Amino acid sequence: MDIDDILREVDPTFESIPQETRDLQALTRAWVAERSAPELLEWPADGLFERVTDRIKKQIEKVEEMTGDMDPKTNFALIVIQTELERYKYLVRSYLRARIAKIDKHTLHYLSTDSLRARLSDLELAYATRHQALLHNHYLSSFLASFPPALQNLNDAAGHAVPMVDSPDVDSGVFVRLLRNGATVISRGVDADGELEGRAGAVLILRWSDAKPLVEVGDAELV
């Protein structure tokens, strides 16, 4: 379930909020979630980034048109527009950098299966593929070429007790805010597992592997 569907349920006035405001809220939530989650999250599939980048381009054009106007009122409006523009640009840059950092760290992991590749945007998939190709060629020229052909694969899992492909730590802790009353929270502990009935607004710290199902169905959000 999308977060917007939840907001429509709890706030009848949600539909009256301008699309621009809703996009900014969605971008902020995506940014917070991506920075908090230990693994790469799904790329927004609702056209959010297309709308945001298009709005940024239009605002840049508007700033360029207004720059030469010396009217004090126009200059004040220009300052407001530039401030809002910088806020959008910061969120976009920070969000993309968080995703690229995860792709760089676990490139082979995200290229290993179709389900993981589906989390990447088209540009991210092209970047990850090219990044891994360059890295593999560098390793070949540095030392891998001297190994037997059977030992030159970087993702060979046969006969290895420890996987060669490094993956994110899904048991690292995250903070989540519950969005629904009655959501069942199941957590695994060192000595025993626990289960409780959550209430909307409660903030919990859980393993990402325990929090992920709640986030995916819309019962919680990362904070």
Steps between C-alpha positions, in 0.01 A plus 500: 500500500629846410552757775261734317220245541557501875498879516170507311348272765616700802461848347187569292652830382800325343360527147468877541876533559676630184692240300820700546468480880421129488803439279726684742363294790547177304855600401586577863362165620690316226820684597464418870416136428790452259750646743366284784463162328814281478403372155385667180128574495268491200537786254179712508280365221229769508691757295602697810855572384391586149263763641758631746779532242261666256399748769865573580572571132205739479606679818855541368361652181281733705796609714702575186214713363464695826871550566529816290195668658604768749152556648525450882180294515621275221838462670328386821293248304821384333660433839198291607505300176875440523469384860226253408700386199807429713288296740375281214851464356646404838239227555549359151881501523506348848247232404692399188833502683360267767385259230825518302701432817301178553539400136877560513533295819293200388498519121507127433226440755257735326587360159465137609122449461216653303314597817799697629569657161138618494575729796730711282394767256610461138788743551606331824495159331718631217736659754524182710565283194773731371649540848527123547646452152773758565576349840523149358730613219720675755524185710579293190784728398631520857498140622202288392651420159774299674238274663353190333184587297281314749610740776454827314127545568423757767155355572588131521308344791584134439698332774532812714388507863503880484319655199727698270225753430479744789142592593348765731456422868122459523525443876629851572274719713261762363246738650143474374181691569178298500226640278211276605340390823506126549799431278667178615869557575716188512860538609779248545721531805820333614327285760139500380265644239232754585165605359284801583204692366619844397322832505518777244777751572716267710870505413686169531849374433506166319723289284450601138401141418213532751404855405507444122166310480328780695647767273411312183131463589475860622462429872817694583749747354871546560607804702 
